[in-house]
Amino acid sequence: MKAAILHTIDAPLVIAEVGLTPLQVGQVLVKVLVSGICGAQLQEIAGNKGNAKFVPHLLGHEGCGIVEEVGPGVTTVQKGDKVVMHWRQGEGIESPFPKYVYEGKEISSGRVTTFSEYAIVSENRVTTVPSDTPVELAALLGCGLSTALGTIENEAKARFGESVMIIGVGGLGVNLITAAKLASAYPIIAVDIHDSKKELALSMGAHIFINAKTESIADVLAEHGLKKVDVIIDTAANKKGTEAATPLLSGTGRYIMVGQPKPGESIELLDAHHFFEGIGKTFSATQGGRFMPHVDIARYIRLAKGNILSTEGIITHRVKLEDVNEAIELVRSGGASRILIEL
Ligand SMILES: [Zn+2]
C-alpha cells in the first residue's frame, strides 16, 4: 500500500510502497478514506515534536476510515465500522507503536497515522460513528473541528455575546470561527496576515477581519467601539503577535494558545500588571481543547445532523496522496485552510 513517509527532517515527504505487519494486541487495521492536514504535521516535518529520532516514520493524525480487521483484545470497534481516527485518547486499549515495512526494514509510526491507504491504529485512537456520517465531518472530528469546539467549550467557556478574537485563519482558525459562532460569540474577530483570508473568515461567520501586517489591531477594534476582547485564541503562536495581543484582554479575559511556539522560543507578557485588572486574566495552553473522543464525537455528530453545526467552507482544497507535498507547502505559505487528502 502507498504511504507518505517523513524520511528526512525538513525535506519533502516520500510517497512509497509500505508493507503492513500483523496486528498486535489492541491494534486495528483501518482502510483510510480521507485525511486532513494539520499544523502539527508541519511541526513534525520540521522535527519540532521530539520525533527526529524516529524517522523514517509515517504521519497524519485526523482522518476517517473503515475498519478492515481488528487485533487481539479489541472490543470497541469491529470490521466494517466507519471510524474517526483521532490523536486524543478515547476508549479501548493503548496498543504498542504500530510497525510497517519500508525498503525491507521495519519503520514505526505514532499510535494513529492517516497519510496512507491503510493504517494500523491503536484501539483508543479510533471511535465508531454512524455509517451515514459524512467522511469530511468524521475526518475533521479527528483534530481540527474537535479541537476548536473543545477550546471554545472547555477552555474559553465562551458566554453568549462575549467577544472572541481568533489569531490565524488557517486550518484550525476556520474551525474556531465555526465553534465561536456556535457559542453565539459577538463579535468574532479574525486576525491574519493575508488579505486573501478576509473573504473566507467573513463567510465563515467572523464579524471583523484584521490584517495584522497592515493594520493596528487596537485601532481597528476602536473603530468598532471595542477596547478589549474577552477571549483570544492564538493559533499562530507568533512571538510578536502574541505579545501585542495579550494587553487587549478584557478584565475577564482568557488568552488561549492552541498553536505552539518553536522549541526554545520565549514570549514576554508585556506590561504584565494589566493581568490583575478586573477579576484577573488568564493565559493558558490547550492540548486539543481537552476533547474526549468517546464522549464528544457522538454529541458533535448530533449537532451536525440537526443542522446546528456545519462544516461548510472549512475544507478549502482536496488533493490526492501523490500531491501531499504541494498541499503541505500551501498550508505552510498560508494559502489554504483545511486540506483534505482523498485516499
Ligand atoms: Zn491536529
Residues whose N, C-alpha, C, O or C-beta is under 5 A from the ligand:
A	BS01	ZN	C38 A40 C143
